[in-house]
Amino acid sequence: MNSIKELYQTYQAYDLLVDSRRLTDPARTLFFALPGQRADGHDFIPRLLAAGVEHFVVAGHYQAGSQVQQDVEKERGGGAPVFHRVADPLAVLQALAAHHRRQFDVPVLAITGSNGKTIVKDWLVQLLSNRFNVCASPRSFNSQIGVPLSVWRLRAEHDLAIFEAGVSETGEMARLAEIIRPTCGLFTMLGSAHDAGFPDRATKHQEKINLFKGAEWVAVSADDNDSIRLLRMADIDPLTFLGIDGRLLEVEEVPLKLNFPELPGIYLENAYAAVAGAYGLGLPPEQIRRYVGGLRPLSNRLEQREGRNGGIVINDSYSNDLSALAAALDFAAAQNPFSGLTLILGTLQPGSFNLPGTGVRAENSAILQLLEGRVTRLITVGKSNVDLPAERHFSTPEDLLTAIEKGLNFSAETILVKGASVEQLGRVADALSRKQHQTLLRLDLTALRHNFQVYRQGVSAGMIVMVKASAYGGGALPVARALAAAGADYLAVAYPDEGRLLREGGVKLPIMVLNAEPGTFSRCATDELEPVVHQISALRRAHAYGMKVHLELDTGMARLGFQTTALDDLLGELDREDFTGTIASIFTHLAASEDPAHDAFTLQQLKDFDVAYAKISKRLRSAPPRHVLNSNGISRFPERAYEMVRLGIGLYGIGDATRSGELRPALQLLTHITRVYDRSAGDSVGYSRKGRLDRPSRIAILPLGYADGLPRLAGEGKFSVRIGEHLAPTVGAVCMDMTTIDVTDLPGHVAAGTEVVIFGPNHSIELLARAAQTIPYEILTGIGSRVHRIYSQD
């Protein structure tokens, strides 16, 4: 292989590609064939060759297929593709990006920490772009692969750069630091994420601080004494900041009077960090004051809704460059149950293209390459898109909205709305969406995937994920598709109809059915579902159908399952028939894995299971996989993970106290005030006059009730909703469709349309469950079907 310097001279104007789906300009693409958990980049080389890619970095052992090679040479008139064979393609990718970084002498700020990296980076870009031309990591590109791809975007026209970096084990940060070479930095916080990859928390802390080697300064909270100490030990100047009540930010003890927007606590801390970083990079205080009010938790990012004609609308109108467009197309493909995809495409932002001097024709060619084979109908918006071969083109979003009002046809289909925030194409997504109940259940698929990985990293076992009861109320199909993309091995449902819904939605993963009566086995066989059996007659019937089944053992739950103390009949049946290939797994349910008070009972269950499993395995030619652990069991008894585990409520970031510091709440139930009115002392509110007012009060009406999932026991002041940073208690009885709350003591203007949080990341679902004398499971599965589900992803 040529030296890195020689490679750079050849390819400095090329796109570096690691994902074949992101191909835009085949003739000027250098593809790196990287191994992955579920796929090997070398397997996609034939497809890229056929698409016109000519340059590859591959592992030394790779040999192109002879037929593919001949076809390519014939098509190109004898010209052969170029393969750079190396020991480690990822190391070459990183070295090439590091060499690229050394060509620039601009301020480069690096961000790391356990949480908040992406939102702080995005807010920093939002603040600084009003004054500087900023190069920044797209989305959350902070890994060993994402960082070099981010740094490769740096160009001569940029005034400064902001890159985020994340690590999951010891030794990774040194490689990222060499690529980024930060001149300054920002440390968000140290949390428990990725603890498993380090011998202890102190080692992980030092690993993150290693990113800033050679930096002039690093912005860090004035309360973070450990980080300040480590920075000073490394001869790095800490730029300390401290926010006070959202109105004052001290940076290096310089007070900045600012009016931060009303944000939840963790977001406010992120806003403090972003402003401190902007101040350190030279943004004048008067400009900070002008723009800080626009900092909001980012919306319009890969947000899935139900279309008004029965299809799916995906709103991704926050940013629009080639990388963001490619990510949105990937998300749409994963969630699309239809044969085609309609794309409503706004203007791509400057900086989307790496090649110097590219014009409209080259840019359009890159877009079309990305859309090929994915988009069946293209509608464009914006003057720069006028030359794209769209079915319809509209000069402005307003023109498109007018056409929709006049009946522009959209059927039951998936529609991806993709544009930059300045175009406000979210209005188009709203116009195409089903009229929403004012109460929304928002599911953060990014948090869902994060939680899945937290559990997966804790055990070396296959992951069975529960999606029964419509994925605990979150929506079975979107959740199942997200889990399939995240790497789940199995799904589990309660009944065959739930499994059929997943199959009809295109889900291919194996599906275990927990409650399948023998009379449904023919349907299970048709839909390739694997029933749980706990009776010999059911085992025989499934075997006759040639189906895979899962044997359930009862070790103390006292519900269903073969009794571990009475296995003779089962063992005799296994002696009489050859069930090789029939029994897919053997499992049991733990009754109280979350409660240390019952650990003796849990350990006895595990012991009984082991004894029974050994007896059954002796009758079979091969030992089937075992699984006993649920979410809390994975956290508290990882040594008993066996071959598989079953992940349930923990997937949503709730119900597992052991991992509360690592998990992210993935669900948020929101509504909006319908009306606000005043009532006198002595008045009553609601049915049976259960709400008695002992003072003049300001009452707000919420458009949700027990038909939507707010339990009646949450009424009469037993539960408080969250409005901004403040709590408002219920008043009177919860009705079927409405609830009243007392907003008398809330500062500021509370009016119709004000957002109200029932539960979410900053208002725990456990608060509602305790008020209703129940558990989070019942709250989630009780959320009514008329509550609109929205799925979002970064």
C-alpha positions in Angstrom: 0.0 0.0 0.0 1.1 3.6 -0.6 2.1 5.7 2.4 -0.7 7.7 4.1 0.8 10.9 2.6 0.6 9.4 -0.9 -2.9 8.2 -0.3 -3.9 11.6 0.9 -2.5 13.3 -2.2 -4.6 11.0 -4.3 -7.8 11.0 -2.4 -8.0 14.3 -0.5 -11.0 15.4 -2.6 -12.8 12.1 -2.4 -15.7 11.0 -0.2 -14.7 8.4 2.4 -17.4 5.7 2.5 -18.0 2.9 5.0 -21.7 2.3 4.4 -22.6 1.2 0.8 -26.1 2.8 1.3 -24.5 6.3 1.5 -23.0 6.3 -1.9 -23.4 9.6 -3.8 -20.5 10.0 -6.3 -19.1 6.6 -7.3 -16.3 8.0 -9.4 -14.8 10.0 -6.5 -15.4 7.6 -3.6 -12.9 5.7 -1.6 -14.6 2.7 0.1 -13.2 1.2 3.4 -14.3 -2.4 3.9 -14.8 -2.6 7.6 -15.9 -5.6 9.6 -19.1 -5.1 11.7 -21.1 -7.0 14.3 -23.7 -8.1 11.8 -22.1 -7.5 8.4 -18.6 -7.3 6.7 -17.9 -4.4 4.4 -16.1 -6.7 2.0 -19.5 -8.4 1.2 -20.7 -5.1 -0.3 -17.8 -4.6 -2.7 -19.6 -6.3 -5.7 -22.5 -4.0 -5.4 -20.3 -1.0 -5.2 -18.3 -2.2 -8.2 -21.5 -2.5 -10.2 -22.4 1.0 -9.1 -19.2 2.4 -10.5 -16.9 2.7 -7.4 -13.3 2.3 -8.5 -11.2 2.7 -5.3 -11.2 0.4 -2.2 -9.3 -0.1 1.0 -9.6 -3.8 2.0 -8.1 -6.3 4.3 -5.0 -8.1 3.0 -6.8 -11.4 2.6 -9.5 -10.0 0.3 -9.7 -11.3 -3.3 -12.3 -10.0 -5.7 -14.6 -12.6 -7.3 -13.4 -13.4 -10.8 -16.7 -13.0 -12.5 -17.3 -9.6 -10.9 -13.7 -8.6 -11.8 -14.3 -9.6 -15.5 -17.6 -7.9 -15.7 -16.2 -4.6 -14.3 -13.2 -4.7 -16.7 -15.5 -5.4 -19.6 -17.8 -2.6 -18.7 -14.9 -0.1 -18.3 -13.1 -1.1 -21.4 -10.3 -3.0 -19.5 -9.8 -0.5 -16.6 -9.6 -2.4 -13.3 -10.6 -1.1 -9.9 -7.9 -0.2 -7.4 -7.7 -2.3 -4.2 -5.4 -1.0 -1.4 -4.8 -4.1 0.7 -3.9 -3.3 4.3 -3.7 -5.1 7.6 -6.4 -2.9 9.2 -8.7 -0.8 7.0 -10.0 1.1 10.1 -6.5 2.1 11.2 -5.9 3.5 7.6 -9.2 5.4 7.7 -8.2 7.0 11.1 -4.6 7.7 9.9 -5.9 9.4 6.7 -8.3 11.6 8.7 -5.5 12.5 11.1 -3.3 13.6 8.2 -6.2 15.6 6.8 -6.7 17.4 10.2 -3.0 18.4 10.2 -3.6 20.5 7.0 -5.7 23.0 8.9 -4.8 25.7 11.4 -8.2 26.7 12.8 -9.7 26.4 16.3 -11.0 22.9 16.9 -13.2 22.2 19.9 -13.6 18.6 21.1 -16.5 17.5 23.2 -16.7 14.4 25.4 -18.5 13.2 28.5 -21.0 10.5 29.4 -24.1 12.4 28.3 -25.2 15.5 26.5 -22.4 15.5 23.8 -24.7 15.7 20.8 -27.1 18.3 22.1 -24.3 20.6 23.4 -22.6 20.3 20.0 -25.8 21.1 18.1 -26.5 24.1 20.4 -22.9 25.3 20.0 -23.3 25.2 16.2 -26.6 27.0 16.5 -25.0 29.8 18.5 -21.7 30.1 16.5 -23.1 29.8 13.0 -24.5 33.3 13.2 -20.9 34.5 13.2 -18.6 31.7 11.9 -18.6 29.1 9.2 -18.5 25.9 11.4 -17.6 22.4 10.6 -19.3 20.0 13.0 -19.8 16.2 13.5 -23.0 15.1 11.8 -25.6 13.8 14.3 -23.8 11.7 16.9 -20.7 10.7 14.9 -18.4 10.2 17.8 -17.1 6.6 17.5 -13.8 5.2 16.2 -15.5 5.3 12.7 -17.6 8.4 13.2 -14.8 10.7 14.3 -12.6 10.3 11.2 -15.6 10.7 8.9 -16.5 13.9 10.7 -13.0 15.3 10.6 -12.8 14.6 6.8 -15.6 17.2 6.4 -13.2 20.0 7.4 -12.5 22.4 4.5 -10.5 25.6 3.9 -13.6 27.7 4.1 -14.4 26.7 7.7 -13.5 29.2 10.5 -13.6 26.6 13.2 -14.6 23.0 13.9 -16.5 21.2 16.6 -16.2 17.4 17.0 -17.6 15.1 19.6 -15.9 11.9 20.8 -17.1 8.9 22.7 -15.4 5.8 24.0 -16.5 2.5 25.4 -13.3 0.9 26.6 -9.7 1.7 27.6 -7.3 2.8 24.9 -9.8 4.2 22.4 -9.5 7.9 23.2 -5.8 8.2 22.2 -6.7 7.3 18.7 -9.5 9.9 18.6 -7.3 12.6 20.1 -4.7 12.0 17.4 -7.4 12.5 14.7 -9.1 15.5 16.3 -6.1 17.3 17.7 -8.3 19.8 19.6 -7.1 23.3 20.4 -9.8 23.6 23.1 -12.5 21.4 24.5 -15.7 20.9 26.5 -16.4 18.2 29.1 -20.1 17.6 29.7 -20.2 15.2 32.7 -19.1 11.8 33.9 -21.8 9.2 34.2 -22.2 5.5 34.4 -22.5 4.8 30.7 -19.9 2.2 29.4 -18.7 1.5 32.9 -18.3 -2.2 31.9 -15.5 -1.3 29.5 -13.2 0.1 32.2 -11.7 -1.4 35.4 -13.2 1.5 37.4 -14.8 4.9 37.1 -11.6 6.8 37.7 -9.9 5.0 34.8 -12.8 5.9 32.5 -12.6 9.6 33.7 -8.9 9.7 32.9 -9.6 8.1 29.5 -12.0 10.8 28.6 -9.7 13.6 29.8 -7.0 12.2 27.5 -8.9 13.6 24.5 -7.8 17.1 25.5 -4.0 16.6 25.4 -2.4 19.7 24.1 -5.6 21.8 24.3 -5.3 25.4 25.5 -8.5 25.3 27.6 -11.5 23.0 28.4 -14.9 24.3 29.5 -16.1 22.4 32.5 -18.6 22.9 35.2 -17.2 24.7 38.2 -18.9 22.0 40.4 -16.9 19.2 38.7 -13.9 19.3 41.0 -12.5 15.9 39.8 -12.4 17.0 36.1 -10.8 20.3 37.1 -8.1 18.5 39.0 -7.4 16.1 36.1 -7.2 18.9 33.6 -4.7 20.9 35.8 -2.6 17.8 36.2 -2.4 17.6 32.4 -1.4 21.3 32.2 -4.7 22.3 30.6 -6.5 25.4 31.7 -10.1 24.7 32.9 -12.6 27.3 31.7 -15.1 26.9 34.5 -18.7 27.9 34.2 -21.6 28.0 36.7 -25.2 28.7 35.8 -27.6 30.3 38.3 -31.4 29.9 37.8 -31.3 30.2 34.1 -30.6 34.0 34.3 -26.9 34.3 35.1 -23.9 32.3 33.8 -20.5 32.9 35.3 -17.6 31.9 33.0 -14.2 32.1 34.7 -16.1 34.2 37.3 -17.1 36.7 34.6 -20.9 37.2 35.1 -23.1 37.1 31.9 -26.7 38.1 32.4 -28.7 35.9 30.0 -32.3 34.9 29.6 -32.1 31.2 29.0 -35.4 29.7 27.8 -37.4 27.6 30.3 -35.8 24.2 30.0 -35.8 21.0 32.1 -32.9 20.8 34.5 -30.6 18.5 32.4 -31.2 20.6 29.3 -30.4 23.8 31.2 -27.1 22.3 32.2 -26.4 21.5 28.6 -27.3 25.1 27.6 -24.9 26.5 30.2 -22.1 24.3 28.7 -22.9 25.3 25.1 -22.8 29.0 26.0 -19.6 28.6 27.9 -18.0 26.9 24.9 -19.3 29.7 22.5 -17.9 32.3 24.9 -14.5 30.6 25.0 -14.5 30.5 21.1 -15.0 34.2 20.9 -18.7 34.8 20.5 -19.3 38.3 22.0 -21.7 38.5 25.0 -24.1 40.7 23.1 -24.5 38.0 20.4 -24.9 35.3 23.0 -27.7 37.3 24.6 -29.4 37.7 21.2 -29.3 34.0 20.3 -29.5 32.1 23.6 -33.3 32.4 23.8 -33.5 30.1 20.7 -32.0 27.1 22.4 -34.7 24.4 22.6 -34.6 20.6 22.9 -34.2 19.6 19.3 -37.4 18.5 17.6 -38.3 17.7 14.0 -35.6 15.0 13.9 -36.7 11.7 12.5 -40.1 11.9 14.1 -42.6 9.3 12.9 -46.4 9.9 12.9 -49.5 8.4 11.5 -50.5 9.9 8.2 -54.0 11.3 7.6 -54.6 8.7 4.9 -53.5 5.7 7.0 -49.8 5.7 6.0 -46.7 6.9 7.8 -45.3 10.5 7.9 -41.6 10.8 8.9 -40.7 14.4 9.8 -37.0 15.2 9.6 -36.9 18.9 9.1 -34.1 20.0 11.4 -31.1 19.8 9.1 -30.5 18.7 5.5 -27.2 17.7 4.2 -26.2 14.5 2.4 -25.3 12.7 5.6 -28.6 13.7 7.3 -30.5 12.7 4.1 -28.8 9.3 4.1 -29.7 8.7 7.7 -33.3 9.7 7.2 -33.6 7.3 4.2 -32.1 4.5 6.4 -34.7 5.2 9.1 -37.6 5.4 6.6 -36.5 2.1 5.0 -36.4 0.4 8.4 -39.9 1.6 9.3 -41.6 1.4 5.9 -44.3 -1.3 5.6 -45.2 -0.3 2.0 -43.6 -1.1 -1.3 -42.5 2.4 -2.1 -41.4 5.6 -0.4 -42.4 9.2 -1.2 -39.7 11.8 -0.4 -40.5 15.5 0.0 -37.1 17.1 -0.3 -36.2 20.6 0.7 -33.0 22.5 -0.1 -29.7 20.9 0.9 -27.5 23.0 3.1 -24.1 24.4 2.1 -21.2 22.1 2.9 -23.0 18.9 1.9 -20.4 18.1 -0.7 -16.7 17.5 -0.2 -15.5 18.3 -3.7 -14.2 21.8 -4.2 -16.0 23.8 -6.9 -18.9 21.4 -7.4 -21.9 22.9 -9.2 -25.6 22.2 -9.3 -25.2 19.4 -11.8 -22.7 17.5 -9.7 -24.7 18.1 -6.5 -27.9 16.8 -8.2 -26.0 13.7 -9.4 -24.9 13.0 -5.8 -28.5 13.3 -4.6 -29.9 11.1 -7.3 -27.3 8.4 -6.5 -28.4 8.4 -2.9 -32.1 8.2 -3.8 -31.7 5.4 -6.4 -33.5 2.2 -5.5 -35.0 3.8 -2.4 -37.4 6.5 -3.4 -40.3 5.8 -5.8 -41.8 9.3 -5.8 -39.9 12.6 -5.4 -41.4 16.0 -4.6 -39.0 18.9 -4.3 -39.2 22.2 -2.6 -36.9 25.2 -3.1 -35.2 27.0 -6.0 -32.0 25.0 -5.8 -33.9 21.8 -6.4 -35.5 22.9 -9.6 -33.3 20.7 -11.8 -34.0 17.5 -10.0 -36.3 15.1 -11.9 -39.2 15.3 -9.5 -42.8 14.4 -10.0 -43.8 17.8 -8.7 -41.7 20.9 -7.8 -42.7 23.8 -5.6 -40.7 27.0 -5.2 -41.6 27.5 -1.6 -43.1 25.4 1.3 -46.2 27.7 1.1 -46.8 26.6 -2.5 -46.7 23.0 -1.4 -49.0 23.6 1.5 -51.5 25.3 -0.8 -51.4 22.3 -3.1 -52.0 19.9 -0.2 -55.0 22.0 0.8 -56.4 21.8 -2.7 -56.1 18.0 -2.8 -52.6 17.0 -3.8 -52.9 13.2 -3.7 -51.2 11.1 -1.1 -52.4 7.6 -0.4 -51.7 5.1 2.4 -47.9 5.3 2.0 -44.7 6.3 3.8 -43.8 9.9 3.3 -40.4 11.3 4.3 -40.4 15.1 4.8 -36.7 16.2 4.7 -35.5 19.7 4.9 -33.6 22.3 6.9 -35.1 24.1 9.9 -35.0 27.4 8.1 -37.6 26.1 5.6 -40.0 25.0 8.3 -41.0 21.9 6.4 -42.5 20.6 9.7 -45.6 22.5 8.6 -45.9 20.1 5.6 -45.5 17.1 7.9 -48.2 18.5 10.1 -50.5 19.0 7.1 -50.0 15.3 6.0 -50.4 13.8 9.5 -53.6 12.6 11.0 -55.3 15.2 13.2 -53.8 14.6 16.5 -55.4 14.1 19.8 -53.7 16.8 22.0 -52.3 14.0 24.1 -49.1 12.4 22.7 -47.0 9.4 23.7 -43.5 10.1 22.4 -41.1 7.2 22.1 -37.4 8.1 21.7 -35.9 5.3 19.6 -32.4 6.6 20.2 -32.9 6.1 24.0 -34.5 2.7 23.3 -31.4 1.6 21.3 -29.1 3.0 24.0 -30.9 1.0 26.7 -30.7 -2.2 24.6 -27.0 -1.8 24.3 -26.6 -1.1 28.1 -28.1 -4.5 28.8 -26.4 -6.2 25.9 -23.0 -5.1 27.1 -23.7 -6.5 30.6 -24.0 -10.1 29.4 -22.6 -12.3 26.7 -25.9 -13.9 25.8 -28.5 -13.7 23.1 -31.2 -11.0 23.5 -34.9 -11.9 23.5 -36.9 -8.7 23.7 -40.5 -8.5 24.9 -42.8 -6.6 22.5 -46.1 -8.0 23.9 -49.1 -5.8 24.6 -48.1 -3.5 21.7 -44.5 -3.3 23.1 -45.9 -2.2 26.5 -48.1 0.4 24.9 -45.3 1.9 22.8 -46.3 0.3 19.5 -45.1 -3.1 18.5 -44.1 -2.6 14.9 -41.9 0.5 15.2 -40.3 -0.9 18.3 -39.7 -4.3 16.7 -38.1 -2.7 13.7 -35.9 -0.6 15.8 -34.8 -3.7 17.8 -34.1 -5.6 14.7 -31.8 -2.8 13.5 -30.2 -2.7 17.0 -29.3 -6.4 16.9 -32.0 -8.2 18.9 -31.9 -12.0 18.4 -35.5 -12.9 19.3 -38.8 -11.1 19.9 -41.5 -12.3 22.3 -45.2 -11.7 22.2 -48.1 -12.8 24.3 -50.5 -14.1 21.6 -50.3 -15.3 18.0 -52.2 -12.3 16.7 -49.5 -10.1 18.0 -46.9 -12.2 16.1 -48.9 -12.0 12.9 -49.0 -8.2 13.1 -45.2 -8.2 13.2 -44.9 -10.6 10.3 -47.4 -8.5 8.2 -45.2 -5.5 9.0 -42.1 -7.3 7.5 -40.4 -8.3 10.8 -38.1 -11.3 10.1 -36.7 -12.0 13.5 -37.7 -15.3 15.3 -40.8 -14.7 17.4 -41.6 -16.6 20.6 -45.4 -16.7 21.6 -45.9 -17.0 25.3 -49.6 -17.8 25.3 -50.4 -19.9 22.3 -53.2 -22.5 22.7 -52.7 -25.7 20.7 -55.7 -24.7 18.5 -53.6 -21.8 17.1 -50.6 -23.9 16.2 -51.6 -24.1 12.5 -51.6 -20.2 12.4 -48.3 -20.2 14.2 -46.8 -22.5 11.7 -48.1 -20.4 8.8 -46.6 -17.2 10.3 -43.4 -18.9 11.5 -44.1 -18.3 15.1 -42.6 -20.4 17.9 -45.1 -21.2 20.7 -44.3 -21.8 24.3 -45.5 -25.2 25.5 -46.2 -26.4 29.0 -48.3 -29.6 28.4 -47.3 -32.8 26.7 -50.3 -32.8 24.4 -49.2 -29.3 23.1 -45.6 -30.6 22.6 -46.8 -33.5 20.6 -49.0 -31.3 18.4 -46.3 -28.8 17.7 -43.9 -31.7 16.9 -46.5 -33.0 14.4 -46.5 -29.6 12.7 -42.7 -29.5 12.5 -42.6 -26.3 14.6 -40.0 -25.0 17.0 -41.2 -24.7 20.5 -40.0 -23.3 23.8 -40.4 -25.4 27.0 -41.5 -23.5 30.0 -40.7 -24.8 33.5 -42.5 -23.6 36.6 -39.9 -23.1 39.4 -42.0 -20.9 41.7 -44.1 -18.4 39.6 -47.0 -20.8 40.0 -48.6 -19.9 36.7 -47.8 -22.0 33.6 -45.0 -24.5 33.0 -44.0 -28.0 33.6 -43.5 -28.6 37.3 -39.9 -29.1 38.1 -40.9 -31.5 40.9 -43.0 -33.7 38.5 -41.0 -34.2 35.3 -41.4 -37.9 34.8 -44.1 -37.7 32.1 -42.1 -35.1 30.2 -38.9 -37.1 30.4 -40.8 -40.2 29.3 -42.1 -38.3 26.2 -38.7 -37.1 25.4 -37.5 -40.7 25.5 -40.2 -41.9 23.2 -39.8 -39.3 20.4 -36.8 -37.5 18.8 -37.3 -33.8 19.5 -34.0 -32.8 18.0 -34.6 -29.4 16.3 -38.0 -29.0 17.9 -37.1 -27.5 21.2 -35.7 -24.1 20.6 -35.1 -23.2 24.3 -36.0 -24.1 27.8 -36.8 -21.3 30.3 -38.5 -20.2 33.5 -39.8 -17.0 35.0 -38.3 -15.5 38.1 -40.9 -14.3 40.5 -39.0 -11.5 42.4 -35.7 -10.8 40.7 -35.9 -7.1 41.5 -36.3 -7.5 45.3 -33.2 -8.4 47.5 -35.7 -9.4 50.2 -36.6 -12.4 48.1 -33.1 -13.3 46.9 -33.1 -16.6 48.7 -36.3 -17.6 46.8 -34.8 -16.4 43.5 -31.6 -18.5 44.1 -33.7 -21.5 44.9 -35.6 -21.0 41.6 -32.3 -20.9 39.7 -31.1 -24.1 41.5 -34.4 -25.9 40.7 -34.1 -24.8 37.1 -30.6 -26.1 36.7 -31.5 -29.5 38.1 -34.5 -29.8 35.8 -32.6 -28.5 32.8 -29.9 -31.1 33.4 -32.5 -33.9 33.4 -34.2 -32.7 30.2 -30.9 -32.2 28.4 -29.8 -35.8 29.0 -32.9 -36.9 27.0 -32.0 -34.7 24.0 -29.2 -35.1 21.5 -28.2 -31.5 22.0 -28.7 -29.1 24.9 -31.1 -26.3 24.0 -30.4 -22.6 24.9 -31.6 -21.5 28.4 -33.1 -18.2 29.6 -34.3 -17.2 33.0 -33.3 -13.5 33.5 -35.7 -10.6 32.9 -34.6 -6.9 33.0 -33.9 -6.8 36.8 -32.4 -10.3 36.6 -29.9 -9.2 33.9 -28.7 -6.4 36.2 -28.7 -8.3 39.5 -27.7 -11.9 38.5 -25.6 -11.5 35.3 -23.7 -14.7 36.1 -26.8 -16.6 35.4 -27.4 -15.2 31.9 -26.9 -18.6 30.4 -27.3 -18.6 26.6 -30.1 -16.0 26.3 -31.9 -13.4 28.4 -35.3 -11.7 28.1 -35.3 -7.9 28.2 -38.6 -6.2 29.0 -39.5 -3.0 30.9 -35.8 -2.0 31.2 -35.8 -1.3 27.5 -37.7 1.9 28.2 -35.4 3.1 30.9 -37.7 2.3 33.8 -38.3 -0.3 36.4 -34.7 -1.3 37.1 -33.2 0.6 40.0 -29.8 -1.2 39.6 -29.2 0.6 36.3 -31.1 3.8 36.9 -27.9 5.8 36.3 -27.2 4.2 32.9 -30.6 4.0 31.3 -32.4 6.8 29.5 -36.2 7.2 29.9 -37.5 6.5 26.4 -41.2 7.4 26.9 -42.9 10.7 27.4 -46.6 11.3 27.8 -47.5 14.9 26.9 -50.7 16.9 26.6 -51.7 20.6 26.2 -54.0 22.8 28.2 -57.4 23.3 26.6 -58.6 26.1 28.7 -57.7 28.1 31.8 -60.3 29.8 34.0 -60.7 31.4 37.5 -62.8 30.0 40.3 -63.7 31.5 43.7 -63.0 30.0 47.2 -65.7 27.6 48.1 -66.4 26.4 44.5 -66.3 22.7 43.6 -64.7 21.1 40.6 -65.8 18.0 38.7 -68.0 14.9 39.4 -69.4 14.4 42.9 -67.9 17.8 43.8 -64.7 16.0 44.7 -62.6 19.1 44.1 -63.3 21.7 46.8 -61.4 25.0 46.5 -60.4 26.7 49.8 -59.0 29.8 48.0 -59.5 31.7 44.8 -57.9 29.4 42.2 -56.8 29.3 38.6 -57.9 26.0 37.0 -56.7 24.4 33.8 -58.4 21.7 31.7 -56.3 18.9 30.2 -57.8 16.9 27.3 -57.0 13.4 28.8 -58.7 11.2 31.3 -58.9 7.6 32.3 -59.8 6.5 28.8 -56.4 7.8 27.8 -54.5 6.1 30.6 -54.5 8.6 33.4 -55.9 6.5 36.3 -58.8 7.8 38.4 -56.7 7.3 41.5 -54.3 10.0 40.3 -57.1 12.6 40.9 -58.0 14.7 43.9 -54.5 16.1 44.3 -52.8 12.7 44.6 -50.6 13.4 41.5 -49.1 16.5 40.0 -48.3 17.1 36.3 -45.2 19.1 35.2 -45.4 22.4 33.4 -41.9 23.7 32.7 -40.0 23.5 36.0 -43.1 23.6 38.1 -45.7 21.1 39.4 -49.5 21.5 39.2 -51.7 19.1 41.2 -54.9 17.5 40.0 -58.2 18.9 41.3 -61.3 16.8 41.7 -61.9 13.5 40.0 -60.2 12.3 36.8 -62.9 12.1 34.2 -63.1 9.8 31.2 -61.8 12.4 28.7 -60.7 15.4 30.8 -58.7 16.2 34.0 -58.5 19.5 35.9 -55.3 20.8 37.5 -54.6 23.8 39.8 -52.1 26.3 38.2 -52.7 29.1 40.8 -49.1 29.0 42.1 -47.4 28.7 38.8 -45.4 31.8 37.8 -45.6 33.2 34.3 -48.3 32.9 31.7 -50.2 29.6 31.6 -52.7 29.5 28.8 -54.5 27.2 26.3 -51.8 25.4 24.3 -49.2 25.3 27.1 -47.4 21.9 27.1 -48.0 19.6 30.1 -45.8 16.6 31.0 -47.7 13.6 32.5 -44.5 11.6 32.7 -41.1 11.7 31.0 -37.3 12.0 31.5 -37.8 14.8 34.1 -41.0 13.6 35.6 -40.8 9.9 36.4 -43.6 7.5 35.5 -43.0 5.9 39.0 -44.5 9.1 40.5 -47.8 8.4 38.6 -47.7 4.7 39.4 -47.3 5.4 43.1 -50.1 7.9 43.1 -52.4 5.3 41.4 -51.2 2.5 43.7 -50.0 0.4 40.8 -46.8 -0.3 38.8 -45.4 1.3 35.6 -46.4 -1.7 33.5 -50.1 -1.0 34.1 -49.7 2.7 33.4 -48.0 2.0 30.0 -50.3 -0.7 28.8 -53.3 1.3 29.8 -52.6 4.3 27.5 -55.5 4.4 25.1 -55.4 3.9 21.4 -56.6 7.4 20.7 -53.4 8.8 22.2 -51.2 9.6 19.2 -47.8 7.8 19.2 -44.8 9.7 17.8 -41.4 8.0 17.3 -38.3 10.1 17.2 -34.6 9.3 16.6 -31.4 11.4 16.5 
